[in-house]
Amino acid sequence: MLFYKIVATALIIFFSFISECYAQHSSGEVRKVKEATEVMREIFAIPETAVPPTLLANAHAVVVLPKLLKAGFIVGGRYGTGLMMVRDMRGNWHYPVLVSLTGGSVGFQIGAQSTDVILVFKSLKSVDAMQKGKFTLGADASVAAGPVGRHAEADTDIKLESEIYSYSRSRGLFAGVALEGGALQIDHDATWALYSMSAYDILNRTEFSKLPAEVQEFYKVLVSYIRSSN
């Protein structure tokens, strides 16, 4: 009898520990979702200095990486985590998965320790390649500094022929930025911690019985801006 009590107590302690670790882990993902949502709100609040509506309206995926750290603060180069939303062939936007970016060249403002990065995918091929594994910007797909502003396409001779357009915001300045050599990949562990579902499920389903409120808010903010661009 004593043996069973000891085993039961040990199991309770074990599962309590696991639950606490999961809660701490998932809280980090929720915080990242909130940060990404705030970045979008602030950038899209001023259309004249935001991602051009036409570019977003034709995007196949959008990546938001808040607080990307510069070299010197993280061993091995720049590092950041964020969210990626993908549009399927029917035009439906799926809920975001967690992604990470390591290495690469990002233009930081003098004195800035971190920057917010937005990537707009124009090519479905590059989105598919990204979902299959580690994806190197500039090598697996062409990447260029994106145009800025509501009328950017009309006011310039930009042909928008690159597969991905990149932007950064550092110390309040939002602009297109050349971002080469960064390795972008889905963070499967973080996605599972956030949803208790795989990244594959999130990217291939559109209906869910329950999702974190923070994720729904991120989705609503981005999709509403994209739809207003049409």
N, C-alpha and C positions, 0 to 999 in steps of 0.2 A: 504493500500500500504506500509506504514511504517512497519507494522507487517511482511510482506513478506520479506522486505529488511533485517530486523533484523534476521529473521529465516535463510535466505540465507547466511548472514554474519557469523552467528553462525555455520552453517554447514561447510562453507569453513574453518573456524578456526579449527573446530573439525577434519575434514579429513586431514588437514595439520599437525595437532598434531599427529594423528595416523600414517601418512606416515613417519614423522620424527622419531617417536618411533620405527617403523618397520625398518627403515634404520639403526638406531643405533643398534638395536638388531641383524639384519642380518650381520652387519659389524663385530660383535663379532664372529659369526659363520665362516665367511670368513677368519678371522684372524686365527682361530683354524685350518681350512683346510690348510692354508699356513704353519703353524707351523708343522703340521703332515707330510706334503709333504717334508719339509726340514729335519725332523728327518729321514725319509726313505732314502732320498738322501745320507745323511751323513753316515748312518749305512750301507747301501748296497754298498757304494762306495768302501769298503774294504771287499771283499768276505771272506777273511781268518778270519775275526772277526765278520761276520754277521750271520743271521739266515741261517742254512744249506739249500741249494737249494732243496734237496729232500723233506725236511719237508714242505717247502712252496709249492712245486709242488703238494703235496697231501693234502693241507689244504682245509677246507671247509669254513673257515672265517679267517680274519686277523683284529685285532684291534690295532690301534695306538693311544696312549694316551700321548701327549706331555706335559711336565711340570706338572707332578703329584706332588701335594704339600704334604709335610710331616706333621705329627701330630705336633700340636703346632702353625701351621700357619693357620689352619682351625679348627674351633670348631667341635668336633665330629670325628676327625681322618683325614685320608688322603682323598684327593678329587682331581678328575681330569676329564676332558672331552676330548673326541677324536672322532675318526671315526672308523666305522666297515664296511668292505666289505665282502659280502657273495657270495659264488659260488653255483649255483643251480645244480640240478641233471644232467643237460645236459652239465655241465662244464663251463657254462657262468658266468662270474663275473659281479655282479650288482654294481651300483654306491653306494657310502658309505652313511650310515646314521650316525647321531650324537649319541654318547653314553656317559654315565657317570659311573664313578667308585667311590664308597665311602667305607671307612673303609679298613680293611684287613692289612696284613703285607707285607711291601715292604722293601727290603734291601737298605738303602741309604748310600752313601759314607759319611764319616765323614766331616761335614761342609757343605754338600749339602742341599739346601733348597727345591729342586725339582729334579725329575728324569723323564726320558722318559720311557714309558712302551710299550712293544709290546706283544700281545697275539696271538698265532697261534692255531686255533681250528682244531683238527684232526677228531673230531667226529661230524657227521651230527646231531645226537641226541642232543648234547649239544647246537648246533646252533639253532635248533628248540625250545629248552627250553628257550634259551636266548630271542628269539623273542616273546615268550608268556608272558614275564613279568620279574620281578626282578630275577636275577640269581646270586647265591652265589658260588664263586670260592672255590673249595675244598669240598663243600657240595653237590651241584647239579651236579658237574662234577669234576673228578680228575684233578689236576693241578700240574705241576712239572717244575722245572728249566730246560730250554731248552738247548740242546747242541749248541755249537758255532763253526762256521767255515765251509768252503766248504767241507772238508772231515771228518767232525765230526762223521758221522754215521760209516764210514769205520774204523776210528782210535780208536773207543771205542766199548764197549760191550752193549751200550745203545739199548734197545729193542723198545723204543718209544711207550710204551703202554698206556701212559696217554692220556686223552681226550684233554687237553689243555697244551701248553707249553708257559712259560712266560719268558720275557727278560726285563732287565732294562739298561738304560744308564745314568750314573751319573758322572759328572766331567770328561767326556771323556771316561770312562770305560764302555764297553758294555759286558754284561754277562748274562747267565741264572740266574734267581732269583726265589726263592720260594715265591709264592704269594697266601696266604690262607685267606679266610674269606671276601674278597672284594665283595661288591654287585655291579654287572654290569647290567646296563639296558639301553634300548633305550631311548634317550631324544627326545620325540615326539615334544615338543614345539620348540626345537632348530632345529630339522630337518625340520619342517614346515617353520620356519623363513628363513632357507637357500634356500629351494626349492619352497615354496608355494605349496607343495604337502606333503601327508602323508608318514610316514616311510613305511607303507604297500605298497604304490604305488612304492616307490623306490626299495623295496626288491623283488617286483614281476614283474617289467617291465625292459626291456633292451633297449627300444628305446624311446627317448624323443626329442621333437622339439627344446628345448632350455635348457641348463644347465649352471650354473656359470662356468666361465673359470677356476677358481681355483679348482673346483671339478673335471673337466675334466683332469687337470694336475695331481692331486692326483691319479686318476684312471690310467692314462697313466703310471706314474712312477711305481706304484705297479704291475700292470698287465705285464708291459714289463719285470720287474725283475722276476716275477713268470714264464713267458713264456721262459725266457732265462735259467731257471732252468730245463726245461723239456729236 
